Amino acid sequence: MAEVEVGGVKFSGGKYFIVISIISTLAGSLWAGFEFYADYMDMKEIVQEINIDEIKAENELVISKLDSAIVYTRDIKNNLRDDLMKLEAYIDKLEGKIDKSDKKIDTSGISIKSTQASIDLVLEGVLNEMNQVQKDVTVSIREVEALIRESEKDVRNNLRDTEDRLDSSMKKLEDNLNQRLQELLDNPLSN
């Protein structure tokens, strides 16, 4: 029969296979422990590479651009309102002159009243168009604000999900490593 001597103790037959089994189990456990540790170090490196400041800077840039767009659209709205006020003042002056010469007819035979009516139609069209532009600007501002809120929400959710995944992975890795170490410590043959 084959005999093996380990630490002054001779093993023969079935004992020889038991010793080989124990040694291979210990070697496999050590290998698994080192693999878990390598995975842990890889996860740690990934966590350290996440640049939250860069994400915040990107969000701040988007917000500042959107704020600029909102200010720009408000300026356009205010300029349109100022132009409308000037136009109304000019029309008031014209109406005053028209009232004075209400019964006069110009050389082409067209009455001042009909000219005033055509001016009123044009003015009404301009006012309608300005109202539509104001509505469009308001809709654009609301869309931009909604986009900002959605973008902030997505970034927060992505950061939370990443943090949760990393915490979960690190916890699993730690539990597996603790379990393997405890199995090695509890094994009476490893002493």
ZAMARGU-4260 file (C-alpha; in steps of 0.2 Angstrom, whole numbers, plus 5000, padded with zeros to 4 digits):
<rodrens>
0) 5000/5000/5000 | 5005/5018/4997 | 5010/5028/5012 | 5013/5047/5014 | 5021/5055/5029
5) 5015/5073/5034 | 5022/5081/5050 | 5028/5065/5057 | 5012/5056/5054 | 5011/5042/5042
10) 4995/5040/5031 | 4991/5025/5021 | 4977/5020/5010 | 4961/5030/5012 | 4969/5042/5024
15) 4980/5047/5010 | 4965/5053/5000 | 4958/5062/5015 | 4974/5072/5016 | 4974/5076/4998
20) 4955/5081/4999 | 4959/5093/5014 | 4974/5101/5005 | 4964/5104/4989 | 4949/5111/4999
25) 4961/5123/5008 | 4969/5128/4992 | 4952/5131/4984 | 4946/5141/4999 | 4962/5152/4998
30) 4960/5154/4980 | 4941/5159/4982 | 4946/5171/4996 | 4959/5180/4985 | 4947/5181/4970
35) 4934/5189/4982 | 4947/5201/4988 | 4952/5206/4970 | 4933/5209/4966 | 4932/5220/4981
40) 4947/5230/4976 | 4940/5232/4958 | 4924/5238/4965 | 4933/5250/4977 | 4942/5257/4962
45) 4926/5260/4952 | 4918/5269/4967 | 4933/5280/4968 | 4933/5284/4950 | 4915/5291/4951
50) 4917/5310/4950 | 4901/5318/4958 | 4909/5335/4956 | 4909/5333/4937 | 4891/5328/4937
55) 4886/5343/4948 | 4896/5354/4936 | 4887/5347/4921 | 4870/5350/4929 | 4875/5368/4934
60) 4881/5372/4916 | 4864/5365/4910 | 4854/5375/4923 | 4864/5391/4919 | 4861/5389/4900
65) 4842/5386/4903 | 4842/5401/4915 | 4850/5412/4901 | 4837/5405/4888 | 4823/5410/4900
70) 4830/5428/4903 | 4832/5429/4884 | 4814/5425/4881 | 4808/5437/4894 | 4819/5451/4886
75) 4810/5447/4869 | 4793/5447/4878 | 4797/5464/4886 | 4804/5471/4870 | 4788/5466/4861
80) 4777/5474/4874 | 4787/5490/4873 | 4785/5490/4854 | 4767/5487/4856 | 4765/5502/4868
85) 4774/5513/4856 | 4763/5507/4842 | 4747/5510/4852 | 4753/5528/4857 | 4756/5531/4839
90) 4739/5525/4834 | 4731/5536/4848 | 4740/5551/4840 | 4733/5546/4823 | 4716/5543/4830
95) 4716/5561/4837 | 4721/5568/4820 | 4708/5557/4811 | 4694/5564/4823 | 4699/5582/4818
100) 4698/5578/4800 | 4684/5565/4801 | 4674/5572/4786 | 4688/5575/4774 | 4691/5564/4760
105) 4708/5562/4752 | 4712/5565/4733 | 4709/5546/4729 | 4691/5546/4735 | 4694/5535/4750
110) 4687/5541/4767 | 4698/5542/4782 | 4686/5531/4791 | 4689/5517/4779 | 4708/5520/4781
115) 4706/5519/4800 | 4696/5503/4798 | 4710/5495/4788 | 4723/5501/4800 | 4713/5493/4814
120) 4713/5477/4805 | 4731/5477/4803 | 4734/5482/4821 | 4722/5468/4826 | 4732/5455/4816
125) 4748/5462/4824 | 4741/5460/4841 | 4735/5442/4838 | 4752/5438/4832 | 4761/5445/4847
130) 4749/5436/4858 | 4753/5420/4849 | 4772/5424/4851 | 4769/5427/4870 | 4760/5410/4872
135) 4774/5401/4862 | 4787/5409/4873 | 4777/5404/4889 | 4775/5386/4883 | 4794/5386/4879
140) 4798/5392/4896 | 4787/5378/4904 | 4795/5365/4893 | 4813/5371/4898 | 4808/5371/4917
145) 4801/5353/4915 | 4816/5347/4906 | 4827/5354/4920 | 4816/5346/4934 | 4817/5329/4924
150) 4836/5330/4921 | 4839/5334/4940 | 4828/5319/4945 | 4837/5307/4933 | 4854/5312/4939
155) 4848/5310/4957 | 4840/5293/4953 | 4856/5287/4944 | 4867/5292/4958 | 4856/5283/4971
160) 4855/5267/4960 | 4874/5267/4958 | 4876/5270/4976 | 4864/5256/4981 | 4872/5244/4968
165) 4889/5247/4975 | 4883/5245/4993 | 4875/5229/4989 | 4889/5222/4979 | 4902/5227/4993
170) 4890/5219/5006 | 4889/5203/4997 | 4908/5202/4994 | 4911/5206/5013 | 4898/5193/5018
175) 4906/5180/5006 | 4923/5184/5012 | 4918/5183/5031 | 4909/5166/5027 | 4924/5159/5019
180) 4936/5165/5033 | 4924/5158/5046 | 4923/5141/5037 | 4942/5141/5037 | 4943/5145/5056
185) 4930/5133/5061 | 4938/5119/5051 | 4947/5107/5064 | 4958/5100/5051 | 4966/5117/5047
190) 4974/5119/5064
</rodrens>
